[in-house]
Amino acid sequence: MDKIDRKILHELQLDGRLSNQELAQRVNLSPSPCLRRVRRLEEKGIIRGYMAVVDQQAYGYPITVFVRVALARHDTDTVRGFEERVKEIEEIIDCFLMTGQRDYLMRVVTGSLEDYEHFVRETLHTIPGIASMDTSFAYGVVKRSPVLPSG
């Protein structure tokens, strides 16, 4: 990946709906080589897809919750079972495997505190192998960016 590829990726992260013509102009290429580069980035899996960025609050999920989870055991079945179950739960937007005192950090979205309580009781507590959970509620966003550093 060279400097031009990084420019292409940066522009597409800012606006995935750019036409090839406009993208080519922004990265100082003619349209044909630009399109070839984009297709190559897609084929290599560097560009994994395109999506709309939806306003979380307007969509009905104004509350962001960070949940830190410690597992009771770290055997293959417990870890695999936990991770497979987490992948099925829509409210869990992100789940990271962590170092430190907790094993996972999850970002969860919910419509209300009551919805979150129901989610914990009816969904999280049903996942086998969880030893403990610690929850923090985000009350503001300082920065959220889908754009990787241009490096």
C-alpha positions as CSV (number, residue, x, y, z in Angstrom):
1,M,0.0,0.0,0.0
2,D,1.5,3.3,-1.1
3,K,0.8,6.9,-0.4
4,I,-1.9,7.2,-3.1
5,D,-3.7,4.1,-1.7
6,R,-3.7,5.8,1.7
7,K,-5.1,9.0,0.2
8,I,-7.8,6.9,-1.5
9,L,-8.7,5.2,1.8
10,H,-8.7,8.4,3.7
11,E,-11.1,10.0,1.2
12,L,-13.4,7.0,1.1
13,Q,-13.5,6.9,4.9
14,L,-14.6,10.5,4.9
15,D,-17.3,9.9,2.2
16,G,-17.9,6.4,1.0
17,R,-20.4,7.7,-1.6
18,L,-17.8,9.6,-3.7
19,S,-18.0,8.9,-7.4
20,N,-14.9,7.4,-8.9
21,Q,-14.5,10.7,-10.9
22,E,-14.6,12.8,-7.7
23,L,-12.3,10.4,-5.8
24,A,-9.8,10.5,-8.7
25,Q,-9.8,14.3,-8.6
26,R,-9.2,14.4,-4.9
27,V,-6.2,12.0,-5.1
28,N,-4.8,13.5,-8.3
29,L,-5.3,10.4,-10.5
30,S,-7.2,9.8,-13.7
31,P,-10.4,7.8,-13.2
32,S,-9.2,4.4,-14.7
33,P,-6.1,4.0,-12.4
34,C,-8.1,5.2,-9.5
35,L,-10.8,2.6,-10.1
36,R,-8.2,-0.1,-10.5
37,R,-6.6,0.8,-7.1
38,V,-10.0,0.8,-5.4
39,R,-10.9,-2.6,-6.8
40,R,-7.5,-3.9,-5.7
41,L,-8.0,-2.6,-2.2
42,E,-11.4,-4.3,-2.1
43,E,-10.0,-7.6,-3.4
44,K,-7.2,-7.5,-0.8
45,G,-9.8,-7.0,1.9
46,I,-8.4,-3.6,3.0
47,I,-11.7,-2.1,2.0
48,R,-14.2,-4.5,3.7
49,G,-17.4,-2.7,2.7
50,Y,-19.3,0.5,2.6
51,M,-22.0,1.6,5.1
52,A,-24.2,4.5,6.2
53,V,-23.3,6.1,9.5
54,V,-26.6,6.4,11.5
55,D,-27.2,8.8,14.3
56,Q,-27.5,6.6,17.4
57,Q,-29.9,8.9,19.3
58,A,-32.2,9.5,16.3
59,Y,-32.4,5.8,15.7
60,G,-33.7,5.3,19.3
61,Y,-30.6,4.2,21.2
62,P,-29.4,7.3,23.0
63,I,-27.6,5.5,25.8
64,T,-24.1,4.0,25.4
65,V,-22.9,1.6,28.1
66,F,-19.4,0.2,28.5
67,V,-19.4,-3.2,30.2
68,R,-16.3,-4.9,31.4
69,V,-16.6,-8.6,31.8
70,A,-14.4,-11.1,33.7
71,L,-14.9,-14.8,33.0
72,A,-15.0,-17.4,35.7
73,R,-12.8,-19.8,33.7
74,H,-10.6,-19.4,30.7
75,D,-10.9,-22.9,29.2
76,T,-11.6,-23.2,25.5
77,D,-15.3,-24.1,25.9
78,T,-16.1,-21.1,28.2
79,V,-14.2,-18.6,26.0
80,R,-15.7,-19.9,22.8
81,G,-19.2,-20.0,24.2
82,F,-19.0,-16.5,25.5
83,E,-17.6,-15.1,22.3
84,E,-20.1,-16.9,20.1
85,R,-23.0,-15.7,22.2
86,V,-21.7,-12.1,22.2
87,K,-21.6,-12.1,18.4
88,E,-25.3,-12.9,18.3
89,I,-26.4,-10.0,20.5
90,E,-27.4,-6.9,18.5
91,E,-27.1,-4.4,21.3
92,I,-23.4,-5.3,21.7
93,I,-21.9,-3.0,19.1
94,D,-18.2,-3.8,19.9
95,C,-16.5,-6.4,22.1
96,F,-12.8,-6.3,22.7
97,L,-10.6,-9.0,24.3
98,M,-8.5,-7.1,26.9
99,T,-5.5,-7.3,29.1
100,G,-5.7,-6.4,32.8
101,Q,-8.3,-7.2,35.4
102,R,-11.2,-7.8,33.0
103,D,-11.3,-10.1,30.0
104,Y,-13.6,-8.2,27.7
105,L,-14.8,-4.6,27.1
106,M,-18.1,-4.3,25.4
107,R,-19.9,-1.2,24.0
108,V,-23.6,-1.6,24.3
109,V,-26.4,0.7,23.1
110,T,-29.8,0.9,24.6
111,G,-32.9,3.0,24.5
112,S,-33.3,3.7,28.3
113,L,-32.0,2.7,31.7
114,E,-35.0,0.3,32.0
115,D,-34.1,-1.3,28.7
116,Y,-30.5,-1.7,29.9
117,E,-31.7,-3.4,33.1
118,H,-33.8,-5.8,31.1
119,F,-30.8,-6.4,28.8
120,V,-28.6,-7.3,31.7
121,R,-31.2,-9.5,33.4
122,E,-32.5,-11.3,30.3
123,T,-29.5,-11.4,28.0
124,L,-26.1,-10.9,29.7
125,H,-26.9,-12.9,32.8
126,T,-27.9,-15.9,30.6
127,I,-24.4,-16.2,29.1
128,P,-22.6,-19.0,30.9
129,G,-19.1,-18.4,32.4
130,I,-19.4,-14.8,33.4
131,A,-17.8,-14.2,36.8
132,S,-18.4,-10.5,37.1
133,M,-19.5,-7.4,35.2
134,D,-18.7,-3.7,35.7
135,T,-20.7,-1.1,33.9
136,S,-20.0,2.6,33.0
137,F,-22.5,4.9,31.3
138,A,-21.2,7.4,28.8
139,Y,-22.9,10.8,29.3
140,G,-21.2,12.5,26.4
141,V,-19.0,12.0,23.4
142,V,-15.7,13.9,23.1
143,K,-14.6,12.3,19.8
144,R,-15.9,9.5,17.7
145,S,-14.2,8.8,14.3
146,P,-14.6,6.1,11.8
147,V,-11.4,7.4,10.0
148,L,-8.1,5.7,10.7
149,P,-5.0,7.9,10.9
150,S,-3.6,8.7,7.5
151,G,-0.1,7.7,8.6
